[in-house]
């Protein structure tokens, strides 16, 4: 019998049919069939920068965790000091392998202690690394001190932009005003239980809302009718790149450390005890990183894309990890790893594009920072 290649069907979120009805252009992403754009990447990007846009991010991995030693257990797995988290606060951080490489970047939402003294939290991970992260966490956590449970299918909607709070408040019972950046709470969304966090991946103010599928469908429809612009993965990528937010699998992976990736602010060596790869990061910080993830501004209209080589005086010195033309700034920007000695602001470099080299300058990150 001839060998046959079996291709698993792409997963679809509970909001998939709504995207189809809006005639979204679809793409495969991390095993999911997702909208890459609705009305156009440029207009969606602009909506988030000036008003409000919404993204279906239900494909992200979602876990509930609890245990008498929850914080203690997670302290060993990340370089960030989680012990300082108060209930209703969260920490963007990374899971590390034994060499200090990044298994994934995650957000840990701490929900405090319940009446029995159990510490509780929610963890959001990347869709493509969901299974890997789950296996890693289960292999590292002591089940008597911390338990991890993958949540059943939920809708996760990111409402982002300077007017995000105004639009979302109409459908939430609780006052959103007291929630500060990286704050979160259990809330009442369309008269049903939900989870709301003031987090996002666009460089703008905004919220991420997790609710049951039927509630999520209604929320999306209500937000759309109110004037919030549906946005796809295309605008999500241009927005996060302008804000110099790393994309796992391109800008960071298991071969890059947080110190190399410009995520040193996540490494709290002075305030916490031992954790996986602490000694490796201490040594790297002492000796200095051999390479850094820098921002590049192309000197012209040519776009430096993922995988393109970076050169200095005709010699290959690095590689572009992400690149696009910035809709907000109007010129091409990119992220790239280069030797530390070439990572200073104003350094002249070149990028090879289709067999020719084009000039670029190392510039300060982020490329865009919200003005309010």
N, C-alpha and C positions, 0 to 999 in steps of 0.2 A: 504494500500500500504506500502510495507516495506521501512524503512528508507534507503536512499542511501547517501553515502558520496561523495560529489563532490570535486574533487581536481583540482584546477586551473592549467592550463598548464604553464610550466616554460617559462619565457620571454627569448628572444634571442637578442643579440646585432647585429648590421649590419655587424660585422666581424665574426659572428658565422659560416657561411658556409666556410670561409677560414680556420677556425680551424678544421672543419670536413675534408676538403680536405687534411690537413696536418696530419690527423689521430690522433688528440689530444685526450687524455683521458678526458672525460667530467664529470662534477659533478654539483649538485644543490647547489647554493649559493645565499642566500638572495632573493629567488624567481626567480633566473636566471639560465640558463643552461650555464655553463662556463667551459673553459678548465682548468683542474688542472695541466696538464703537456703535453708537446709535445715530446721532445726527452728524457726527464728524468730530475727530479728535480735537481740532482747534477750538470749535465752539464749546465743546464739553470742558476743555481745559480752562477756557475763559470764564465759563459759568462758575467754576470752583474758585477761581481767583477773585471774582467780583461779586458773586451772590451765593449760590449753593448748588451743588451737584450731589448725586447719590450713586453709590456703587453696590452691586451685589457681591459681597465677599463671603457668601455662605459656604464656599468651598474650603475656607480656612479650617485647620484642625482645632477642635474645641474640647477641652478637658476640664472636668471638675476634680478637685483634689482636697483631701482632708486628712487630719491625723493629729495626734497629740504632739508630734515632732515634725510637723510639716515644714516650717521655716528652717529648722535645723537640718533636715534632710536636703532641702533645695539649696541651702548655703554651700553644700559640698559640690554642687553641679554647675554653679555659675560664678563669675568673678565679681558680681555686684553684691553689695551688702543688703540682703533682704530683711535683716533684723530691725532695720530702722523704719520699715514700712508700718504705717498705721492702717487700721481698718478703713476701707474706702480709697486707698491709694494703690498705685501700681508701679511696676518697674519694667522698662524695656531692658532686656539683657540677652545674653547668649549662652547656649549650652556648649561646653568645651570638651574636646577629646583629650587624651593623655598628653598630646604634644602642644596643646593650646590652640588647635584648630577649631573652627566654628562648626559645630554640628548643625546648628540652626539658630536664628534669632527669634526670640519669643517675647511676649508680654505676660508678666505674672501679676494678676490682679488679686490683692489680698483682701479678704472679706472679714477678717478678725476671728474671734473665738465665739463658738456657740455656747449654749447653757451648760453643756457637758465638758467644756474646756477644749473641745476639738477646734483646731485651727482650720480655716477653710479658704479656698481660693479658686480662681479660674485661670486657665492657661490657654492662650491662643498661639498656634504655631502655623507655619507655612503649609499649604495644601500638599505640595510635592514631597514634603519631608514628614508628613503626618505619621505614616507607618514606622518610619525609621526613628522618629522622636519617641513614639509610644514604646517601642521595643527597648530603646536606650533607657528611658526613664524607669520602666518596670524592672530593668536589670540592675538599676542603681539604687532604687528606693527600698528601704526596709519596710515591708508591708505591715509590720506591727506599729510603725511610727507614722507612715504616710501612705495613703491609698490614692490611686489614680483611676479615674473612670472617664472613658470617652463619652461625651454627651450624645444623645440621640439626635437625629437630624433637626437642625435649627436654622432659622433664617438669620443672617448677619448682614446688616445694611450699614454702610458708612455714609453719613450725611456730612459733607465737608464744604467749608466756605465761610466767609464773614457773616452771612445771614443764616447759617445752619441752625443756630440756637432758636432763632425766631420761628423758622419753619417747623422744627421738631416739637417745640413747646406746645403747639396747638393740639398735639396728639398724646401728650404725656401729662399725667395728673400732677406729678411732683414738679417743683420749681427747679429748673435747670441752672439758674444763675449761680448758686453756691458751688456748683461742681467746677473745680479748677482743672487745669491741664493734668492729665493722667489720674484724675479722680474718677470714681465710678460708684454706682449704687444699684440696688434692686428697685425697679420702678414699675409704675402702672402705665402700660402702653395700650391705647385703645381699650381701656378697662380690663386689660389682661396683664398677667405678670411678665416682666421683661427685665433685661439687664442692660444698663446704659453706661458707657465709658466715654470720657472726653479725650479720646485718642484718635489717631488717624495716620495716614501715609501720604499726605499731600503737601505738607508745609503750611497748611491753613488751619484755622480753628475748625472744630467739628466733633462729631460724635460717632460712636459705633454702637449699634443697637442690636441685641440678640433676643429673639422672641420665637415662639412656636411658629411652625410653617404657615398655618392659616392666618395668624395675626400678622406675620411678615408680609404676606400677599396683600392684605388690606392696608398695611402701613405704606408699602410701596405705591399702591394705587392712590392713596390719599395724598402722599407727598407729591406725586406726579400731577395730580389735579390742582394742587396748591401752587405749582410752578417750579418745583425742584427738578433740575435737568438730569435725566438718566445718563450715566457715564460708563464707559467700558474700560477694558484693560489698557487700551492705548493711551487715554488721557491719564489714567492712574500712573503709567510709566513716565510720561513727560512731566507730570506734577512732582512725583517723588524724586526724579533726577534733578529738576531745578532746585529742589530742597536738599540735594545731596544725601538722600536716604538710600541705604544699601539695599540691593536686591539679592536675596540668597540664590546661590547657584551661578551668579555672574560677578558681583562685586565682592562677595564673601563666600567662603566654603571651608571645607575641612583642611585646606592647605594654607589658609590665611588666619592670622591671629588678630584679636581685637586691637592690639597696639599697631599692627601694620595697617589695619583698615580704618584708622582714624577714630576708633571706638574706645580709646583709652579712658574716656570719662566713665565707662562702664566697669572699669577695673579698680576695685577699692582695696588695694593692697594694705593701706594703713588702718583700715577700720574693721577688718574681718580676719578670721583665722584661716585654717587650711581649706583648700578646695582643689579640685582636679586641675592640674597643670599650673598651680601657683608658682612652683619653682621655675618652670620654663618661662613664665611671664616675668618673674622677677629678674631672671638672667637676661631676658631680652630687653627689659627696660634699662638695666644697668649697662649692657653693652651697646644699646641702641639698635633699633630695627634696621635690617638691611634694605628694606624697601618700604614705600608708603603709597597709600591710595591718594592721589592728588586730583584736583580739578583742573581741567584743560579748557581753554577757550580757543577755538580755531580762529585763525586770522584770515577769514574769508567765509565763503558759503558752503564749503565742503564739510560733510558730516563724518566724524570719526565714530565708527560703529564697533560693537562688541567683537573682539578678536583681532582688530587691526593692530599692527605693530607700531610701537613708539620708538623713535630714533633720536640720537644726539650725535651731531657731526657725522652722520651717515652710518652710525653703529646702532644696532638694535639694542634697546635698553629696557623695554617694557612692552606692555600690551593694554589696549583699551578694554575696559570691562563693560561700560555702558556709554552710549552716546546718542544724541538727538539734536535737532534744532530747537532751541528754547522758544516756545510760543510767546512767553511773556517778555523775554529779552530781545528776541529777534535775531539771534546768532547761534551757531552750533556750540554745544558744550559737551564735555565728556568726563568720565572718570577713568583713571588708568593707574596701574602700579608702575612705579619707576624707582630706581635706586635712591636712597635717602639723600645722597649728595646732589641729586638733580631735582629734589622736591621743593626747593625754595620758591617763594612767590616771585614771579617775573622771569623764571627760567625759560629760555627759548628751547623748544623741542620741535620735532616733526612727527607727522603721522603718515604712514604709507596707506594710500587709498588707490586701489586698482592699479598698482604698479608705479604710482607717482607719489612723491612726498610733498606734504603741505605743512606750512608753519602753524605752530600752536604755542600758547603761553600757559605756564602754570599760574593759576589764579586762586584766590581765596575761596574756600567753601563756607557755606552753601552759595550756589550761584544766585539764588533768590531767597530773600527772607521777608516774611510778612511785615508790613509797615505799622501794624497796630498791636 
